[in-house]
Amino acid sequence: MHFSFHRCVLSCIAFALLNFAPDALAAAQKKPEKALEQKEVLAAMRKASDFMMNTVSTRGGFVWNYSADLSERWGEVPARKSQIWVQGATNGVGELFHDAWKTTGDSIYLGYARRVAEAIVWGQHPEGGWHYLIDFDMPGIQKWYNDVGSKCWGWEEYYHYYGNCTFDDETTSSSCQYLLDLYMATLDPVLLTPLMKGLNFVLEAQYPNGGWPQRYPLRYEYTHDGLADYTSYYTFNDGVIPNNIFLLIDAWEKLGDEQYIKAARRGMDFYLLSQGPEEQAGWSAQYNMNIQPAQARSYEPAAWSTQITVGCLRDLEQFYMITGDRRYLCPIPLAIRWLENSIINRDPSKKYTHGRFLEVGTNKPLVAHRKGTTMENGRYWVDYNLENPITHMGMTAQIDCERLKAAYEKVKAMSPQEARASYHARKKRAEKRPASDPETVKKLIQSMDPRGAWVTSITIPNYSDPITSPRRQVQGISTGGFISNMEKLMGYVSEP
């Protein structure tokens, strides 16, 4: 994922105004006193970063979670010591170190950011993209799939090793984004070759009509349980198409190559091409080659998706703000009307308004269920019963149609010039770091153990029997928690 941090002014300590002379009061107002010395916070940042990079990381990369003694580790599923997770871990830490270097000027963070980049580049597929994970012991990866990945019931992405790359969950786009950000900050030619290779991979994987598959190079080999191999389908799910579009827009803005914006526009046009008919004017999580809603994992039926549709509406508004092209606003009214007509609950005490998947033609909510305890004795099925759905993916959605309409009307009222100006202003605001509360920062520093680790309680499922076997509560180290805590410390030391 791509991290942008904000700058902000901290609150001043309150003064008893009557006890100050006017000139002393003015001086106090100009130089607010902080509850912590900046050097104390900087030292804590270094200690935590040194521990994560020099003790926890594997060759500069990370997984999602570690046991406190580092004897166990988990990405999305259990990981072995030779593995790091591109998805949701390593790129995030790299972006953090990059930002820490920009914030503090301490070259140690730039060195750490480069080490993360080296790990990412090591794991780049010969074609140019990335898989969910990088294994520094590649001869053993098929055995890990056989013994571990394929036994994790419900984590179907790991049942089969394709040996290619994925756009799912920002895996390839965030890797390219990280290399792009670090290259623009350093102009290091060593980074340029893998960056261009990655961007060319994104261009090559795009279908002529503007969509992208979930995985590339294309594979069709994994048919199972009566289901087709879905990885070649046009895919909105988990951000595949939008993440590639926004990556290409950023690459165009920073590198100036027109081929990136042309490909991004083809991707935007795929939204227009793939919208459902008037009576179901939404979008699906994935489509077959005839641009019809298609099934993916066992619990993802061929259907129109309310949640994907909400994301598409926001993207279309962004596309108008970026391009000034009103074509991207045209699909929105029909989609909102469909969402309004699809409400199944108006009771505010229930935490949903819509079904997640709506059946093609009937508009009935489709609900996935699971029974059994393991892959050997269990199964998934889909019906219309809202009772006892699967819990690892929500089968309902909370959607505020009035808010969607208000957002659309606001963007629609902008001229193309105003829309583009608003887009650039929004980007500038996103670069500012939020304020960090001094008490929160103090507690974070105090909660570090002598190594520099933030140890917290982590919930680990039983991957082979996630239904009847209780989840483990483990004292461990969260990579996401490290990133979040470091952001707070940086929010304190940033200049006003």
Residue, then its C-alpha position, 0 to 999 in steps of 0.5 A: m500500500h502507498f502511504s502519504f503522511h500529513r504535517c500539522v501543528l501541535s497544541c500549545i500548553a495552556f498558560a495562566l495569562l494574568n501572570f505573564a507580561p505582554d512580551a513574555l506572553a507573545a514569546a510563549q505564543k510563538k514557541p509552543e512547549k512540547a510535552l516530550e523532547q524531540k530527541e526522545v521521540l527520534a531515539a524511540m523511532r530509531k530503536a523501533s526501526d533498528f529492531m524491525m530491520n536488523t532483527v525481525s526482517t528477512r533480507g529486508g522484507f516482512v510478513w504480517n505478524y510474528s510471535a513475540d519470540l519470533s519463532e512463528r510468523w504469519g502472512e495472510v497464512p502461516a509463513r516460513k522463515s524464508q518468506i516475506w509478504v509483498q501483499g500488505a507488509t513489505n511495501g508498507v514498511g518501505e514507504l514508512f522508512h522513505d517517509a521517515w527519511k524525508t521527515t527526519g533527514d536521518s540517512i539510516y532510514l534511506g538505507y533501510a528503504r533501499r534494503v526493502a527495495e532490494a528485497i522487492v526487486w529480488g522477488q520481481h517475476p521475470e515478466g515484471g510483476w509480483h506474487y503475494l509473497i517472496d520466498f528466498d528459498m524458491p526450490g521449497i515453495q511448491k512443498w510449502y504450497n502442498d503442506v501449508g497453503s493448500k491446507c488453509w480452508g477458505w484461503e483459496e488463493y493459496y490452494h494452487y501455485y501458478g508461478n505467475c504474478t497477481f494484481d490482487d490486493e495491490t500486490t503488483s501496483s504497490s510494488c511499482q508505486y514504492l519503487l516509483d516513490l523511492y526513485m523520484a526521491t533519489l533518482d537512483p538509476v539502480l531503481l529505474t530498471p525494475l520500476m520500468k519493468g514493473l510498469n511495462f508489465v502493467l501495460e502488457a497485462q491490460y486487455p485491449n478493452g481496458g480491463w485487467p485480469q487478476r493474475y498475469p501471465l494468463r493461466y487457465e489450469y486450476t479448475h476445481d469443484g466444478l468451477a472454472d479458473y477465474t484468474s484470467y477474468y476482468t477483475f474489480n475485486d480487491g482493487v485490481i482495475p482501480n489500483n492499476i489505473f491510479l498507479l498509471i496516473d501517478a506514473w504519468e504525472k511523475l514520469g511524463d510518459e503519455q502511454y501511461i495516461k492513455a492506458a489509464r483512460r482505457g481502464m476508465d472506459f472499461y467502467l463504462l463498458s462493464q456497467g450492468p443493464e438499466e434494471q441492475a446498473g451496477w458492477s460485478a466483482q469479476y467478469n468472464m470474457n463476454i463481460q458477464p458477471a462470473q464466479a470466482r472463489s467458492y463463496e463469490p457467486a456470479a452476481w452484481s456487487t453492491q460494494i464493488t458498485v459503491g467503489c466504482l461510483r467513487d472512482l468515476e467521480q475521481f476520473y472526472m476530476i482528473t480528466g474533466d471528461r463528463r462521460y465518467l459521470c453519466p453512469i452514476p445516476l442509474a447506479i444509485r437508483w439501482l442501489e436505492n431499489s435494492i435496499i433490503n433493510r431500513d431498520p437502523s438497529k441492524k447493521y446492513t442495508h443491502g445484500r453484498f451479491l445480488e443475483v443477475g436478473t432477479n436482484k435477490p441477495l445471494v448468500a454464501h454458507r459453509k459447513g463442516t470443519t475441514m477441507e476434507n469434510g466441509r463445503y460451501w454453498v450459496d442460497y438466498n438465506l441471510e441466516n448463518p452466512i460465512t463470517h470470513m467475508g461479509m454477505t451484507a453491506q451498509i450503504d448510505c444512498e443519500r450520501l452517494k447522491a450528495a457526493y455525485e451532485k457536488v462533483k457534477a456541479m463542478s466545471p471541468q476546470e474546478a474539478r481538476a483544481s479540486y483534484h490537485a487540492r485534494k492531493k496536496r491535503a493528503e500530503k499533510r500529516p495529522a497531529s499526534d497527541p503528546e500523551t499518545v506518543k508518550k504512551l507509545i514510547q513507554s510501551m516499547d520493550p527493551r528490544g524496541a518492539w511493540v508487543t501486542s495481542i494477535t488473534i491467529p485462526n486455525y487455518s485448517d479448521p477455522i469453524t470449530s477450532p478456537r482462535r489462538q491469542v498470541q503475544g506478538i509483533s504486528t508489522g501493521g502496528f509498527i507502521s501505525n505507531m511510527e506514523k504517530l511518532m513522525g506526526y510529533v517530530s514533523e515541523p509545524 
